[in-house]
Amino acid sequence: MIALHGGLSEEMIYGLGGGFFIALLFFIFRHYRMYKSDYYNEEYVYFSSGRKFILYLGFLVVNLCVAYALFFIFMLVCGVISSYLIKNF
């Protein structure tokens, strides 16, 4: 899918942009939901800083795995949609 001139094609640029945008929205949404949860506001406050750090690293690892999958799924979806729109319009 690399263009003959050696650069990225328009479809790949739109796909990368769309995938990055969806992954970023996912991270913002998950952090907001965690911040507003009852667990974070009532129980998480009393944990030691070491335990908070370990829990947050676990939260980030799980969310990075999901965001990685979302990035590639939506990169392909946005690439296919942009390819269709570029060819037909």
C-alpha positions in Angstrom: 0.0 0.0 0.0 3.1 2.3 -0.2 2.8 4.7 -3.1 5.2 4.5 -6.0 6.8 7.8 -5.1 8.0 6.2 -1.8 5.7 8.1 0.6 2.5 7.1 2.2 -0.7 7.1 0.2 -3.6 9.3 1.1 -5.5 6.2 2.3 -2.8 5.3 4.8 -2.5 8.9 6.1 -6.3 9.1 6.6 -6.3 5.6 8.2 -3.4 6.4 10.6 -5.1 9.7 11.6 -8.5 8.0 12.1 -6.9 5.2 14.1 -4.9 7.6 16.3 -8.0 9.8 16.9 -10.1 6.8 18.0 -7.4 5.5 20.3 -7.0 8.9 21.8 -10.7 9.2 22.4 -10.7 5.8 24.0 -7.9 6.9 26.5 -9.7 10.1 27.4 -13.0 8.3 27.9 -11.5 5.5 30.1 -9.5 8.0 32.2 -12.6 10.1 32.7 -14.8 7.1 33.6 -12.1 5.9 36.1 -11.8 9.4 37.7 -15.6 9.7 38.1 -16.1 6.1 39.5 -17.1 5.5 43.1 -14.1 3.2 43.6 -11.6 5.9 42.7 -13.2 8.5 44.8 -13.9 6.4 47.9 -11.5 3.5 48.2 -8.5 4.3 45.9 -7.7 7.4 48.0 -6.7 5.3 51.0 -4.2 3.1 49.1 -0.4 3.6 49.6 1.4 5.4 46.8 3.1 2.1 45.7 -0.1 0.3 45.4 -1.7 3.2 43.5 1.3 3.1 41.1 1.0 -0.6 40.5 -2.8 -0.4 40.0 -2.4 2.5 37.6 0.3 0.6 35.6 -2.1 -2.3 35.3 -4.8 0.0 34.1 -2.5 1.5 31.5 -1.3 -1.9 30.3 -4.8 -3.2 29.7 -5.9 0.1 28.1 -2.8 0.1 25.8 -3.7 -3.4 24.6 -7.2 -2.4 23.9 -6.2 0.9 22.3 -3.6 -0.9 20.1 -6.3 -3.2 18.8 -8.7 -0.2 18.3 -6.0 1.7 16.5 -5.5 -1.0 13.9 -9.2 -1.8 13.5 -10.1 1.8 12.9 -7.0 2.4 10.8 -8.2 -0.3 8.4 -11.8 1.0 8.5 -10.8 4.6 7.9 -8.4 3.5 5.2 -11.1 1.5 3.3 -13.6 4.4 3.6 -11.1 7.0 2.4 -10.0 4.7 -0.4 -13.6 4.4 -1.5 -14.3 8.1 -1.3 -11.0 9.1 -3.0 -11.8 6.7 -6.0 -15.4 7.7 -6.4 -15.4 11.4 -5.8 
